[in-house]
Amino acid sequence: MFQLPRSRCGFTLVELLVVIAIIGALVGLLLPAVQAARESARRTGCLNNLKQIGIGLSQHVSVHEALPTGCEGCDYRVPFAEKTNISWNLHLLPFIEQQQVWQLFDDSKSIWDADNLQAVSAIIPTYLCPSSTGEPRTSQQLGLTDYGGMAGIEGAGWNAPPDSIHLRHPRALGVMLYEVPTQPSEITDGLAQTVAAAECARRSITIEGFQHDYETEWANGHNCLAQGQNTPINVTPDNEIYSHHPSAAGVVFCDGHVEFLSDSIDQVVLLAILTRAGEELADER
């Protein structure tokens, strides 16, 4: 009896290898596109966080006629037990829809006081860049931040001597100072030309050979960048502007607008927009 030829089942080894090669090529083509789409979404989320911070700063100015003090109770001349280290971020809470956390905080006490632990241990999404996914969100029970206020060049920080020229020379200063609030009239370079806060993702700072992680806590006023920008953007997280975004970092200006600054920005221009009264030209960004 005549029989039809049997149909072949399965693939030959060569065909299987061809299919695997095609799938691998497709994955190779699609993966960068997927990663780019995810990074684009993360960048949008980061800019939205910075925009919320900018709105909060503007509302703080409307209510208090000044930007929030970078760090209250950080004076190096005061015994540690008497310091409060209250950050500018704490004062923004009522203006970024975090009134509940703000109401839990007693600003007459230190951020480390047991009565304030519930408040300062809160995770504030607005203070966390989406590109820091997978990174720790608390440090020693305090919530972390990926954004720091701009205090100015070296000498404007907690360890500056009382007669430091940088403490009284506005050309050296940013807007998030230690112990002193900044009024808009003091930002003579222009609100739209002066950075208020910038990314400092998982910031670390090394002092006398020891790394200090507290610089990343949102409630801790030491998250202000007070040693200047000695390198280009994204070179080091050690007390300078740094992000997990490729080739750029987000900043918010004193007028509330936000930008991603390229890590190829001219260093002179970068330093110009980080100070409030340097009378520099900072249009080439």
Salt bridges, closest charged atoms under 4 A:
GLU15 OE2 - ARG8 NH2 3.42
GLU39 OE1 - ARG42 NE 3.24
GLU39 OE2 - HIS245 ND1 2.77
GLU72 OE2 - HIS91 NE2 3.17
ASP75 OD2 - ARG77 NH2 2.93
ASP106 OD2 - LYS109 NZ 3.97
ASP115 OD2 - LYS109 NZ 2.35
GLU135 OE2 - HIS244 NE2 3.82
ASP146 OD1 - ARG202 NH1 2.60
GLU186 OE2 - ARG276 NH2 3.78
GLU199 OE2 - HIS245 NE2 3.46
GLU215 OE1 - ARG203 NH1 3.42
ASP255 OD1 - HIS257 ND1 2.63
GLU259 OE2 - HIS257 NE2 2.98
GLU259 OE2 - ARG285 NH2 2.75
GLU279 OE1 - ARG171 NH2 3.26
